[in-house]
């Protein structure tokens, strides 16, 4: 099949891109651009490349083995590994659910201030819950394609309006430079670009798409390549936009709003509104993607546990149980964290989230390397992917140690 025909089928990659590009990416990229200008633009490109390798590994394992990555963990690793992941998933979902609701509320309040941030957050969480509950994957994918097209176009327009020094932009992309005092911020940008746990959702979205055989691997590569090119360009564009903004202007809880105001000073009110709409598109698409994809992980965990315990269910009952577990976790993810919009996050939840979160990415990189090289039959990792997975593993180990050191 020609490349042009292959491009017509892309979809899950755009969904993963729209999900992975969220408020965290905007904040990290904005801080990076404001502090170091164009010279660290390359970090967004490196981050997107490493996340491509991780996501490609998830798809490679599933297309070859016929098992999800969670089923792979249950089958080939000690049981405590999956239990630790479940604990992490529960805490991660609670914290991220609250963060996404708050970010969506902040974005909507900035555009339409007649409702408060918590009220806007609750409204959008419920709208997202409704869309995911009652509409099939095909419509969800179309909505996500529209949202990523919308936010990508607005961020690129804002970049052009800001009139950057294009020669310096290209130099910052292709010539890696590490200014004094920038190393941890660069590592944070590389680690934050393109999501974390949401990477695992890609396996379920390609399954929904009907990509279930090793012959679909070439389509997956094209799909993910488009996704992470867009992810890299988005991160680069945000850093370019923030490059002319003073670092102190984007500090504090409302840094995105402060950044929008500073953009408005150079581009006018139109530029400010375009950036805010793009920010809303980024965070709401992340909410939709998380609401749709993450419950699959819980439902799949429960299914894998049932298989491990050799509990036999009728196929119809098994499907009903899977759907029930999916919906229960969707409610947990979308509604329970809303209490965080009115109260401070408990310190113990943040500590568990930070510790378990720092362990997840190196664990994922290692297990994808091991499973795809040792257990796959026809789709073993090529050398290039193995190299990228080891780079990702080492990078995320360094970030893990740094995060744990900060907490001491």
C-alpha positions, -999 to +999 in steps of 0.1 A: +000+000+000+014+034-009+023+060+017-006+083+006-031+055+011-015+046+045-020+082+056-057+079+051-059+054+079-040+073+106-061+080+137-050+064+170-017+083+167-035+116+165-056+105+195-024+097+215-009+131+204-040+150+214-040+132+248-003+135+255-002+173+248-017+188+278-012+215+304+020+199+317+036+201+283+025+238+279+039+247+313+072+229+310+077+242+274+067+278+285+092+278+314+119+264+291+113+290+264+111+319+289+143+310+307+165+298+278+149+311+246+155+291+214+187+272+224+169+242+240+142+237+213+160+204+204+148+189+238+112+188+225+124+168+195+144+144+216+114+139+240+090+132+211+115+107+196+118+087+229+081+086+234+077+074+198+100+044+207+080+036+239+047+038+220+060+018+191+071-008+216+036-011+231+021-016+197+049-040+186+042-062+217+005-063+212+005-069+174+029-098+178+017-115+210-020-107+208-018-096+244-020-061+259+011-049+278-008-054+311-015-090+302+022-093+293+032-080+328+008-104+344+020-134+324+058-128+325+065-109+357+058-115+394+023-107+406+035-079+428+046-059+397+010-056+385-002-048+420+022-019+423+010-007+389-026-008+400-017+013+431+000+038+409-029+038+384-054+045+412-033+074+426-023+087+392-059+088+380-070+107+410-044+133+408-045+137+370-083+137+370-082+167+394-054+184+374-072+181+341-105+193+355-087+223+370-068+231+338-100+228+317-118+250+343-089+276+342-089+277+304-127+281+301-128+307+329-101+327+311-122+328+279-157+330+296-152+344+331-189+345+341-184+311+358-157+301+383-128+278+376-143+249+397-177+252+380-162+252+345-140+222+356-170+202+368-190+210+336-163+199+313-156+167+333-193+158+331-194+166+293-164+144+287-179+116+308-211+118+287-192+118+254-171+088+264-200+068+278-225+072+250-204+075+218-184+049+200-146+050+193-151+062+157-168+094+168-143+099+197-115+097+172-131+122+149-135+147+178-099+142+188-087+148+152-107+180+152-093+191+185-057+184+177-061+202+143-077+231+161-051+235+188-021+228+165-033+255+140-039+281+168-005+275+184+013+277+150-006+309+141+004+324+175+040+314+168+039+332+134+022+363+149+050+365+175+075+370+147+105+350+161+140+349+147+135+319+124+173+314+119+178+311+156+147+288+158+162+264+133+196+265+150+179+257+184+162+227+168+192+211+151+222+222+173+219+208+208+230+233+234+229+230+272+231+265+288+243+268+324+216+258+349+193+242+323+200+205+326+171+196+349+147+217+329+158+201+297+154+166+312+120+176+325+109+188+290+123+156+274+105+134+300+072+154+299+067+157+261+040+133+249+025+119+281+033+090+304+007+064+314-014+075+285+011+058+262-005+025+272-038+036+259-025+034+223-028-004+224-065-002+231-071+024+205-054+004+177-075-026+189-107-004+185-095+005+151-092-032+141-053-032+139-048-066+154-022-084+134+016-081+128+009-069+093-004-036+107+030-027+121+039-005+091+007+014+095+014+019+132+048+033+124+033+059+100+005+067+125+030+073+154+054+092+132+028+117+123+017+119+160+051+126+174+061+150+146+030+170+157+039+166+193+075+179+188+063+208+167+038+218+193+064+217+221+088+237+199+061+263+190+052+269+227+089+274+236+093+299+207+062+318+218+075+320+254+110+329+244+104+367+245+085+366+278+104+373+310+106+342+333+090+360+362+059+366+340+051+329+339+056+318+374+029+309+399-005+291+396-017+312+367+014+310+345-006+301+313-028+331+318+002+353+325+018+340+294-013+348+273-013+383+286+023+388+277+017+374+243-012+399+240+012+428+247+032+420+215+005+404+193-026+423+204-058+409+219-062+386+189-030+367+197-039+364+234-073+349+225-058+325+199-033+312+225-061+308+251-083+289+227-053+267+218-046+261+255-083+251+260-081+227+230-049+211+245-063+205+280-098+194+269-085+169+243-062+155+271-093+151+293-112+133+266-082+110+258-076+102+295-113+096+302-115+072+272-081+054+274-072+050+311-103+030+322-092+003+296-061-002+318-082-010+349-106-032+330-077-051+314-060-055+348-091-071+362-094-094+332-058-104+334-062-111+371-092-133+364-072-152+338-043-156+362-066-170+388-081-193+362-116-180+368-137-192+338-165-170+326-189-173+297-177-150+269-209-128+271-204-125+309-168-117+305-176-089+281-202-075+304-178-077+334-151-059+313-176-031+303-187-027+340-152-024+352-144+001+325-175+023+334-168+020+372-132+033+367-144+060+343-167+073+370-139+071+396-115+090+372-139+117+361-161+125+392-143+117+424-112+139+418-136+169+414-134+174+452-098+186+446-111+216+429-124+230+462-097+216+486-059+213+487-045+180+475-036+157+505+002+156+510+003+118+512-014+114+478+011+137+462+040+117+478+027+084+466+020+099+431+056+113+429+073+081+441+053+057+420+053+080+390+091+083+389+093+045+388+068+040+359+087+053+329+120+034+335+099+003+342+080+007+310+112+011+289+128-019+305+098-042+301+093-032+265+129-040+258+127-074+275+093-085+262+098-075+226+133-091+224+127-122+245+091-131+239+081-118+205+082-142+176+082-121+145+082-084+156+114-083+177+128-048+183+151-034+156+185-021+169+173+015+166+144+010+189+165-009+214+190+020+215+161+045+220+146+023+248+179+022+266+183+059+263+148+064+276+155+040+305+187+058+316+171+092+312+140+083+333+162+066+359+181+099+363+148+118+365+136+093+391+166+097+413+164+135+410+127+135+419+133+112+449+163+133+461+140+164+459+116+147+483+142+139+510 
